[in-house]
Amino acid sequence: MADDAPFVGVLVAFAGHLRRAGLAVGSGDVLTYCAAMAPLDATDLLDLYWAGRVTLVTRREQLPTYDREFRRFFLDEGDALPEPFKLTVRSVAETRSVLVVPATEPGPEGREEQPVRLGLVASDAQVLRNKAFAACTADEQAALRRIITRMRLAPPRRRTRRTARAKTGRAPDPRRTMREMMRNHGEPSTLYWRRRRLRLRPLILIVDVSGSMADYSRNLLQFAYSARRANTRVEAFCFGTRLTRITRALQRRRVDDALDQAAAAVFDWEGGTRIGESLDTFVRDFGRRGLCRGGIVVICSDGLDRGDPQVLASAMERLARLSHRVIWMNPHKGSRRDFRPSTLGMMVVAPHIDRLLSGHNLHSLEEFAALLPELG
């Protein structure tokens, strides 16, 4: 178990999930749970279930809560148990097994109900991580969306001119230091420090939802939803032949409701592409009003533009001046480091972007999530 550090984090997160659900789970219980899983198979839900039930549950009345929260955390389901049941286990190993969760309440005649059988089909997470979205099946797409929804993003930050108290730093705090000296009748005392405050940078996601991006747009919007949940200063837009703001739609609590409402708001979903006119609308109606000033603009598109290249070049030039960074995610780039844009749209925007990423699979989205704090 010591060699499987990422899965230890999953066990700790599950214990925190139970704690938020009302179960009294302490730090000692979490350590006991991890120790119990050490000789077991961390990718087997049966081992996960019984190890947690033995170490984290102390009362019989807690069993229904534990069963319900176990399904929600590891199976992404509530009380309803559809058959067959498919999911992706958060590990790099592949396993096929069956989880049997015994009933905790007696039946109407006082006898125990039959165990609930949950079919488990766990795909290899490492394969899914490096598999292009366009090549995934419907079940794999659903598994990827569940993983993307659980991604934890660290928003980019910038240092402001204002300062705050700090234990260490480069700038001393003379007022606080003098007040402490006055309390000690003028005797020198501890030297206090201040540091510059950190403030979240705006993050603007502009996703191409035209027909050529149909295999990638929904997963990219799922990533935008995760970013919106992690950072309050996130704006999201979609464009095909025209620009649509979907920030309010992504504020919904359930991700499926958010994406359905966003799709309903977009008039030209899987239609044509006019990147230049859409970005020009963004600059005129939102960028110049301060929405992207000092922010990071992420444009997700393959660069296939049917509009005027001069309009695209002018919009990108103004956008680069207004924003702190311009990131372009082109799924056609893939994993190639020697990628050279071949479409006219990408050739036009190349001088105005700071980084060119791919965004074609889960691994590329994870790389971008790790890059976000450095962009501040």
C-alpha positions as CSV (number, residue, x, y, z in Angstrom):
1,M,0.0,0.0,0.0
2,A,2.9,2.3,0.6
3,D,3.9,2.1,-3.0
4,D,0.4,3.0,-4.1
5,A,0.3,6.6,-2.7
6,P,-2.4,7.9,-5.0
7,F,-4.8,5.3,-3.8
8,V,-4.0,6.1,-0.2
9,G,-5.3,9.6,-1.1
10,V,-8.5,8.0,-2.3
11,L,-9.0,6.2,1.0
12,V,-8.4,9.4,2.9
13,A,-10.9,11.2,0.6
14,F,-13.5,8.5,1.2
15,A,-13.1,8.8,5.0
16,G,-13.6,12.5,4.6
17,H,-16.7,11.8,2.5
18,L,-18.1,9.6,5.3
19,R,-17.3,12.3,7.9
20,R,-19.3,14.9,5.9
21,A,-22.2,12.4,5.8
22,G,-22.3,12.3,9.6
23,L,-20.2,9.3,10.5
24,A,-17.6,9.8,13.3
25,V,-14.4,8.9,11.5
26,G,-11.2,10.0,13.2
27,S,-7.6,10.1,12.0
28,G,-6.9,6.9,13.8
29,D,-9.7,5.2,12.0
30,V,-8.3,6.4,8.7
31,L,-4.9,5.0,9.5
32,T,-6.5,1.6,10.5
33,Y,-8.4,1.6,7.2
34,C,-5.2,2.2,5.2
35,A,-3.3,-0.5,7.2
36,A,-6.2,-3.0,6.6
37,M,-6.0,-2.3,2.9
38,A,-2.2,-2.9,2.8
39,P,-2.4,-6.7,2.3
40,L,-5.6,-6.5,0.2
41,D,-6.2,-5.7,-3.5
42,A,-6.8,-1.9,-3.7
43,T,-8.6,-2.3,-7.0
44,D,-11.2,-4.8,-5.6
45,L,-14.4,-3.1,-4.5
46,L,-15.2,-6.1,-2.3
47,D,-12.0,-5.5,-0.3
48,L,-12.6,-1.8,-0.2
49,Y,-16.1,-2.3,1.1
50,W,-15.4,-4.8,3.9
51,A,-12.1,-3.1,5.1
52,G,-14.0,0.2,5.4
53,R,-17.0,-1.5,7.1
54,V,-14.9,-3.2,9.7
55,T,-12.6,-0.2,10.5
56,L,-14.9,2.9,9.9
57,V,-18.3,1.7,11.2
58,T,-18.7,1.5,14.9
59,R,-22.5,1.2,15.3
60,R,-25.1,-0.9,13.5
61,E,-27.3,2.1,12.8
62,Q,-24.5,3.6,10.7
63,L,-24.5,0.7,8.2
64,P,-27.2,2.2,5.9
65,T,-25.3,5.5,5.8
66,Y,-22.1,3.7,5.0
67,D,-23.6,1.6,2.3
68,R,-25.2,4.6,0.6
69,E,-22.1,6.8,0.8
70,F,-19.9,3.9,-0.4
71,R,-22.0,3.6,-3.6
72,R,-22.0,7.4,-4.1
73,F,-18.2,7.7,-3.7
74,F,-16.9,4.6,-5.5
75,L,-19.8,3.9,-7.9
76,D,-21.0,7.5,-8.4
77,E,-24.6,6.4,-7.6
78,G,-27.1,6.9,-4.9
79,D,-29.7,4.3,-3.6
80,A,-30.8,3.3,-7.1
81,L,-28.7,0.4,-8.5
82,P,-29.1,0.0,-12.2
83,E,-28.1,-3.3,-13.9
84,P,-25.6,-3.8,-15.4
85,F,-23.5,-1.4,-13.4
86,K,-20.4,0.1,-15.1
87,L,-17.8,2.4,-13.7
88,T,-14.1,3.1,-13.7
89,V,-12.1,2.4,-10.6
90,R,-9.6,5.1,-9.7
91,S,-6.4,3.0,-10.1
92,V,-4.0,2.0,-12.8
93,A,-4.8,-1.6,-12.6
94,E,-7.5,-3.5,-14.5
95,T,-9.9,-5.8,-12.7
96,R,-13.2,-7.5,-13.3
97,S,-15.1,-8.6,-10.2
98,V,-18.5,-8.6,-8.5
99,L,-19.3,-6.6,-5.4
100,V,-21.9,-8.1,-3.0
101,V,-23.2,-5.6,-0.5
102,P,-25.3,-7.4,2.2
103,A,-28.6,-5.8,3.2
104,T,-28.6,-4.1,6.6
105,E,-32.3,-4.0,7.3
106,P,-34.5,-7.0,7.8
107,G,-37.3,-7.7,5.4
108,P,-41.0,-7.4,6.2
109,E,-41.1,-10.9,7.7
110,G,-38.0,-10.4,9.9
111,R,-35.6,-12.2,7.6
112,E,-32.7,-10.6,5.9
113,E,-33.0,-9.6,2.3
114,Q,-30.9,-11.1,-0.4
115,P,-27.6,-9.4,-1.0
116,V,-27.6,-6.6,-3.6
117,R,-25.4,-7.6,-6.6
118,L,-23.5,-4.9,-8.2
119,G,-21.8,-5.7,-11.5
120,L,-18.4,-4.1,-11.8
121,V,-16.7,-3.5,-15.1
122,A,-13.5,-1.5,-14.3
123,S,-11.6,-0.2,-17.3
124,D,-7.9,0.4,-17.2
125,A,-7.6,4.0,-16.1
126,Q,-4.1,4.4,-17.6
127,V,-5.4,3.3,-21.0
128,L,-8.4,5.7,-20.8
129,R,-6.1,8.5,-19.7
130,N,-4.0,8.2,-22.9
131,K,-6.9,7.3,-25.3
132,A,-8.2,10.1,-27.5
133,F,-11.7,11.3,-26.8
134,A,-12.7,10.6,-30.4
135,A,-11.7,6.9,-30.1
136,C,-13.6,6.2,-26.9
137,T,-16.8,4.3,-26.8
138,A,-19.9,5.6,-25.1
139,D,-19.2,3.7,-21.9
140,E,-15.6,5.0,-21.9
141,Q,-16.8,8.5,-22.5
142,A,-19.1,8.2,-19.5
143,A,-16.3,7.0,-17.3
144,L,-14.0,9.8,-18.5
145,R,-16.7,12.4,-17.7
146,R,-17.0,11.1,-14.2
147,I,-13.2,11.4,-13.8
148,I,-13.1,14.9,-15.2
149,T,-15.9,15.9,-12.9
150,R,-13.9,14.9,-9.9
151,M,-10.7,16.7,-11.0
152,R,-9.4,19.2,-8.5
153,L,-8.0,22.3,-10.1
154,A,-5.7,24.9,-8.5
155,P,-6.7,28.2,-9.9
156,P,-4.0,30.6,-11.1
157,R,-3.1,33.5,-8.8
158,R,-1.2,36.7,-9.1
159,R,0.5,38.9,-6.5
160,T,-1.2,42.2,-5.8
161,R,0.3,45.5,-4.5
162,R,-1.4,45.2,-1.2
163,T,0.3,43.3,1.6
164,A,-0.8,41.1,4.5
165,R,0.8,39.8,7.7
166,A,3.2,36.9,7.3
167,K,5.5,34.8,9.5
168,T,8.4,35.4,7.2
169,G,9.1,37.6,4.2
170,R,11.2,40.3,2.7
171,A,9.3,43.4,3.7
172,P,9.2,44.2,7.5
173,D,6.0,45.4,9.2
174,P,7.1,48.6,10.9
175,R,3.7,49.5,12.5
176,R,3.2,46.1,14.1
177,T,6.8,45.9,15.2
178,M,6.6,49.4,16.8
179,R,3.4,48.6,18.6
180,E,5.0,45.5,20.0
181,M,8.0,47.6,21.1
182,M,5.7,50.1,22.9
183,R,4.1,47.2,24.8
184,N,7.6,46.3,26.0
185,H,8.4,49.9,27.0
186,G,10.7,50.5,24.0
187,E,12.7,47.4,24.3
188,P,13.4,45.7,20.9
189,S,11.3,42.6,20.4
190,T,10.3,40.4,17.5
191,L,10.6,41.7,14.0
192,Y,7.3,41.2,12.1
193,W,6.9,40.8,8.3
194,R,4.5,41.4,5.6
195,R,4.0,39.9,2.1
196,R,2.1,40.7,-1.0
197,R,-1.4,39.3,-1.2
198,L,-2.4,36.7,-3.7
199,R,-5.5,37.2,-5.9
200,L,-7.2,34.8,-8.3
201,R,-6.7,35.5,-11.9
202,P,-9.7,35.4,-14.2
203,L,-9.9,32.2,-16.3
204,I,-11.9,32.4,-19.5
205,L,-12.7,29.3,-21.4
206,I,-13.9,29.6,-25.0
207,V,-14.9,26.2,-26.5
208,D,-15.5,25.5,-30.1
209,V,-18.7,23.4,-30.4
210,S,-18.9,23.2,-34.2
211,G,-19.2,19.9,-36.1
212,S,-15.5,19.3,-36.5
213,M,-15.1,19.5,-32.7
214,A,-18.1,17.2,-31.9
215,D,-15.8,14.4,-30.5
216,Y,-14.2,16.7,-28.0
217,S,-16.5,19.6,-27.2
218,R,-18.6,17.8,-24.5
219,N,-15.5,16.7,-22.6
220,L,-14.0,20.1,-22.8
221,L,-17.2,21.6,-21.5
222,Q,-17.0,19.0,-18.7
223,F,-13.6,20.4,-17.9
224,A,-15.0,23.9,-17.9
225,Y,-17.6,22.8,-15.4
226,S,-14.9,21.4,-13.1
227,A,-12.9,24.6,-13.4
228,R,-16.0,26.7,-12.6
229,R,-16.6,24.6,-9.5
230,A,-13.0,25.2,-8.3
231,N,-12.7,28.9,-9.1
232,T,-15.4,31.6,-8.8
233,R,-13.6,33.7,-11.4
234,V,-14.2,31.5,-14.3
235,E,-16.1,32.5,-17.4
236,A,-17.2,30.0,-20.1
237,F,-18.2,30.7,-23.7
238,C,-19.2,28.5,-26.7
239,F,-19.0,29.4,-30.3
240,G,-19.7,27.9,-33.7
241,T,-21.0,30.6,-36.0
242,R,-21.6,33.0,-33.1
243,L,-20.6,33.4,-29.5
244,T,-22.7,32.3,-26.6
245,R,-22.0,32.9,-22.9
246,I,-22.7,29.8,-20.8
247,T,-21.3,30.8,-17.4
248,R,-24.7,30.9,-15.7
249,A,-25.6,27.4,-17.1
250,L,-22.4,25.9,-15.5
251,Q,-23.5,27.1,-12.1
252,R,-26.0,24.3,-11.8
253,R,-25.3,21.7,-9.1
254,R,-25.5,18.6,-11.2
255,V,-23.1,18.4,-14.1
256,D,-25.6,16.8,-16.5
257,D,-28.1,19.5,-15.9
258,A,-25.4,22.1,-16.4
259,L,-24.3,20.7,-19.7
260,D,-27.9,20.2,-20.9
261,Q,-28.7,23.8,-20.2
262,A,-25.5,24.9,-21.9
263,A,-26.4,22.9,-25.0
264,A,-29.9,24.3,-25.0
265,A,-28.5,27.9,-24.9
266,V,-26.1,27.3,-27.8
267,F,-27.9,28.0,-31.1
268,D,-25.3,26.5,-33.5
269,W,-24.2,23.3,-31.7
270,E,-22.3,21.1,-34.2
271,G,-22.8,23.6,-37.0
272,G,-20.4,25.7,-38.9
273,T,-17.3,27.6,-37.6
274,R,-16.5,31.3,-37.6
275,I,-13.7,31.7,-35.2
276,G,-12.7,35.2,-36.2
277,E,-16.2,36.7,-35.9
278,S,-16.8,34.9,-32.5
279,L,-13.6,36.1,-31.0
280,D,-14.2,39.6,-32.4
281,T,-17.6,39.6,-30.6
282,F,-15.9,38.4,-27.4
283,V,-13.3,41.2,-27.5
284,R,-15.9,43.9,-28.3
285,D,-18.6,42.9,-25.9
286,F,-16.6,41.4,-23.0
287,G,-12.9,41.8,-23.4
288,R,-12.8,45.5,-23.6
289,R,-15.1,45.8,-20.6
290,G,-12.5,44.2,-18.4
291,L,-13.6,40.6,-18.3
292,C,-10.3,39.2,-19.5
293,R,-8.0,42.0,-18.3
294,G,-5.1,40.3,-16.5
295,G,-6.8,36.9,-17.0
296,I,-5.9,33.7,-18.8
297,V,-7.9,33.0,-21.9
298,V,-8.1,29.4,-23.1
299,I,-9.5,28.8,-26.6
300,C,-10.3,25.2,-27.5
301,S,-10.6,24.8,-31.2
302,D,-9.1,22.9,-34.2
303,G,-8.6,26.2,-36.1
304,L,-10.9,25.3,-39.0
305,D,-12.4,28.7,-39.8
306,R,-14.7,29.6,-42.6
307,G,-14.5,33.3,-41.9
308,D,-12.2,36.1,-42.9
309,P,-8.6,35.5,-41.7
310,Q,-8.0,39.2,-41.3
311,V,-10.9,39.4,-38.8
312,L,-9.4,36.5,-36.8
313,A,-5.9,38.0,-36.8
314,S,-7.2,41.4,-35.6
315,A,-9.3,39.8,-32.8
316,M,-6.4,37.7,-31.6
317,E,-4.1,40.7,-31.6
318,R,-6.4,42.7,-29.4
319,L,-7.1,39.7,-27.2
320,A,-3.4,39.1,-26.6
321,R,-3.0,42.7,-25.5
322,L,-5.9,42.6,-23.1
323,S,-5.2,39.3,-21.4
324,H,-2.3,37.9,-19.3
325,R,-1.9,34.7,-21.3
326,V,-3.6,33.2,-24.3
327,I,-3.6,29.4,-24.4
328,W,-4.8,27.5,-27.5
329,M,-5.9,23.9,-27.2
330,N,-6.0,22.0,-30.6
331,P,-7.0,18.4,-30.4
332,H,-5.3,17.7,-33.7
333,K,-1.9,18.4,-32.0
334,G,-2.3,15.1,-30.0
335,S,0.9,14.0,-28.3
336,R,3.3,15.3,-31.0
337,R,5.9,17.8,-29.9
338,D,6.9,18.7,-33.4
339,F,3.3,19.7,-34.4
340,R,3.1,22.4,-37.0
341,P,-0.3,23.9,-37.7
342,S,-1.5,23.3,-41.2
343,T,-4.9,25.1,-41.2
344,L,-5.1,28.7,-42.2
345,G,-6.8,29.6,-38.9
346,M,-4.0,28.1,-36.8
347,M,-1.3,29.9,-38.9
348,V,-3.1,33.2,-38.3
349,V,-3.3,32.8,-34.6
350,A,0.1,31.3,-34.0
351,P,2.0,34.6,-33.4
352,H,-0.6,35.7,-30.8
353,I,-0.7,32.6,-28.5
354,D,1.6,31.9,-25.6
355,R,1.1,28.1,-25.5
356,L,-0.3,25.5,-27.8
357,L,-1.7,22.4,-26.0
358,S,-3.8,19.5,-27.3
359,G,-6.7,18.7,-25.0
360,H,-7.4,15.5,-27.0
361,N,-7.5,13.1,-24.1
362,L,-7.6,13.0,-20.3
363,H,-3.9,13.1,-19.8
364,S,-3.6,16.3,-21.8
365,L,-6.3,17.9,-19.6
366,E,-4.4,16.7,-16.5
367,E,-1.3,18.4,-17.8
368,F,-3.1,21.6,-18.4
369,A,-4.6,21.4,-14.8
370,A,-1.1,21.0,-13.4
371,L,0.1,24.0,-15.6
372,L,-2.6,26.4,-14.4
373,P,-0.9,27.5,-11.1
374,E,2.3,28.3,-13.1
375,L,0.4,30.6,-15.5
376,G,-0.4,33.0,-12.7
